[in-house]
Each structure stands twice: as structure tokens, then as C-alpha cells.
Amino acid sequence: MSAIKSMNPTLWIFAAILIALVLVQSFLFLRLALRFNDKHKLLKKEEIKSAVRTGSIAAIGPSISSIVVALSLIAMVGSATTFMRCGVIGAPGWELLMANIAAGTAGVDFNSEGFTTAVFTFCLFCMVLGSAPYFLNTFIMLKPMDKMVEKSKKKNAKLSFMPYLSASAMFGLLTYSLFDQYKGIPSLVALVAAFIGYYLFNKLAKKVGSNLMGSFSLAVAMVVGMFFGQLTSSLIA
């Protein structure tokens, strides 16, 4: 942790600059959208206010899920790095995976004596470059995929390859993370408990008919998994 503590003050400067840029971009996009709406009269002011309220409420659940994962990320790479990465990308689970891969490639563990400033810098570069495919995908893949979706809808409105494509990508990422991170009986118990917790809570949300409640499924699953994993570790010890 000494390497992280020594670099944390400097990283906070870059984190503040980066988040400030994100806020400025958000303001500019919002102003552009409002001006476009004023020009073409697409939505009424009441509809805009309703959309803002709906979006604000719907963002609470996913935000809490991200916060739960971000707490683990803070313990590994510090508060400044977590704020900088999650404030821009918003995917702490991915950042956590990238940090672990980088540290494993360097042959050291977090909070160990071998975790130097050089290794920490290497982890930062891996976290940043690990997000590069997202931006490349935006330029290369989204337009062709949009055309393919529209083409598939014309042939059969009930069938679309998109749900299977996204599910396959997520399954591959989670499977890699599973075999790389989950080791030992406590980890296995945490995984099973998290899966059951996610399934039951998500099923309850669908039964109630609340999308807001369903957005908390991941956060609930992680809390359940951590609880049963820690409980198993205490019983075994």
C-alpha cells in the first residue's frame, strides 16, 4: 500500500481534471440536446421533466451496484484511481479485473512488498488500455451492427441475434473471471450464494413488476455472496 499512498496525491490532481472534463462534456451535450429540442419541438417541457425524474431514479440501482464493487477497488488501487476510472468508465468490475490481470502478469499480489510504484503504474496503464476496445468498438462496430439489427427485424420481428450476442460476450467475460479469481471453498460458496441471491431477487422484482427493484439485483447478489463467503471462511478457520 505504500506505493499507492505515495502516488495517491498526484493521482487526485489528474482525477479531478478528468472528472471536470466529463462534467463539462455532460453540460455541453445537455445544452445541445435542449437547443435541438427547442428548434424542432420534439418534446414538451413536462415530458423533459418526467424523463429527467425517471432517469434519475433508474440510475440509483446500478449506481449502488457499482459502489459495492468500487469499495473493493479502493482497497486495491486507492481512492484516487477508483474515482478517476469509475467516474469516467463506470465499470468497477472491469477495472478490478484489469488491475488483477496486470498485478498477476507482474508476478506480485496487491498489498505485498513487491507491489512497487512501477507495478502500480503498470496496473494503471492496463486499466486505461483495457478500456480502449470500448472506444474502438464505437467507431467500428456500432453502425454495422445497427444495420444488421434492422435487417433481422425485417425478416422476422420476433427474432434478433443481439440478445444472444450480448449474453455470449458477458458469459465469456464472467467465465474468465470465474476461473481466474474464484479459488477455494469460500469463493465457491460465495459464487453459488451470489447466483442464488441474484436469481431470487430478480425473480421477485419481475413478480412485483418493478424495474427499479430489479436494478438492485447485482448489488444484492454481491452482498449475499460476500456474507456467505466470509461466513464460510470463519467456519473453516
N, C-alpha and C positions, 0 to 999 in steps of 0.2 A: 504493500500500500504506500510505501514511501515514495515510489516513482509517481504514483497518481497524485499524492498530496503535493509534491513539488511542482507538478505541471498544471495542477488544477487552477491556480490563479490566472495563469496565462491563457488557459483554455476558456475561462469565463469571459475574457475580452472578445475572443473570436465568436463564442456562443452568443453573446449579446449583439454583436454586429450582424450575425447571420439571422437571428430571430427578428431583429429590427427590419432587415430586408424582406423577410417573409411577411411581416405586418404591413409594410409599405406596399408590397405586391398585392396583398389581400384588399387593401384600401383602394388601390388603382383598379383592380378587377371589379370591385363592387361599384365604384363610381362609373366605370364604363358600362356595366350592365344596367344601372339605373338610367343613365343617359340614353342607352339604346331603347329601353322600355318607354321612356318619355317621348322619344321620337316616333316609335311605331305603335304605341298604346296597346301593348300585348296583355299587360296585367293591370288591374286596378290596385290602388293603394291598400285596400283592405286585403286583397289576395297576397300582396307582398308581405304585409304584416303577419298574415296567417302562415305563410311559408317560412318566415324567419322564426316564428314561435315553434313550429313543427320541427324545423331543422335543429334548433337549439335543444329541444327536449330529446330528440332522437340521438343527438350526439353524446348524451350523458352516459348511456350504457357502454358503448365502445370506448369512451374515454376512461371509464373506471377499469375496464379490461386492460387497457394499455398501462394504466398506473400500477396495477398489480405486477405486471411484468417489469415495468420500469424500476420498481423497488429492488428487484434482483439485479438489474443492470447497474444501478447506482452502487451497490455493494461491490461490483466487479470493476467498473471503469470510472467511478466517481460521478459526482453530481453535474459538473460542467459538461462532460462528454455526453451524458444521458440527456441533459436539457438541449444540447446542440443537435444531437442526432434525432431524438424523438420529436423535437419541436419542428423539424423540417420534414422528415420521412414519416413519422407517426407509426412506426412498426418496431416496437421494442423487442418483440420476439425474434425478428430477423436480425436486429443489431446484436442481440445476445448470442445468437448462433454464429454470426460473423466473428465476434470477439473470441468466442471459444475456439473456432477453427484457427484463427490467427495465433492464439496462445499455444494451441496444440501443435501447430506447424513449427513454432519456435522451440518446442520441446520443454515448455515451462507451464506451471499452473499459476492461476491468479492467487495473489497474497503469498506467494513463495519468494524466497530470496533471489531466485533467478529472474524474477519479473522486474526488469530494469526499465529505465526510461526509453531505451532503444526498442525493447519489446512492446512497451505501451504505445510508442509511436507507430510501430508496425501494425498493432491492433487497430489503431485509428485509421490508418490507410486502408486496411482490409475492410473496415466498416463503411468507409466512404466509397471505395471502389465496388463494394458489394452491392451498392445501390445503383451503379451505373447502368445495369441492364434495364432497370425500370425506365430510365430516360431514353435509352436507345429503342426500347420496345414502343415507346410513344410515337417516335418518328417513323419506325419501320413497319410495325405490325398492326397498329390500330385501324388504319384506313383499309387495308386489305381484309382484315377480319370483319370490319363493319359491312363491307360489300358481301362477304361470304354469308354473314348472318341474314342480310336482306335477301340474298339468293335462296337460302334454305327456307326462309319463310314463304317465299312464293311457291315453292314446290309442295311444302306441307307445313301448314301453320302450327301444327301440334308438335313437330319435331325440330330440334335445334341441337347442334353439336356443342354449343357454348357451355351449357351446364356440365357436360362430361369433360370438356377441356379444362375448365377451371377446377373441377373436382379432382381430375387426374394430376394437375400441377400441384395442388395443395397436398394430395395424398403422397406424392413423391417427396415433397419437402419435409412433411411431418415424419415420413418413414425414415429418411436420412437422419433427421434429428433424433428419432427414437433409438436407432441402433448406435448412434454416436454418443448420446448423453445418458440414456436410462440404463443404469447398471446396478445389479444387486436387488435383493428382495424389497427393501423400502421403496426404491424407484419404481419397481414393477407394481407394487401395491398403490403407489401414488398415481401411476398411469391408469390403472384399472378404475380406481375410485374417481378420478377426474372424468374419465369417459362415461361412467355410470351417472355421475352428477350432472354432466352436460346433457346427456340423453334425457334424464328425468325432468330436469328443469326446462329444457327446450320443449319437451312434450307438454309440460304443464302450461308453458307460455302459449303454445298453439291451441290448447284446450280453452284457455281463458280468452284467446284472441287478441293478445297484447303484443305488438311488435316491440314496444319499449321494454317490456319484460324479457322478451327473447334476446335483446341485445346484451343483457347481463349474463347470458349463459356461459360465456367464456370465463368471465371473472369468477362466477360461482364455481365452475369446474376447477379452476386453478386453486381457489381457497380450499375446496374439498380435497383435492389431490395433495396439497401441502399439509393439511391437517392429518390425513391418514398416513402419509409418508413419514411425517415426524413421529406420529404415534407408534408406527411400526418400528422405527429406529430406536425409540425409547424402550419398547418391549423386548427387542432383540438384545440391546445393551444390558 
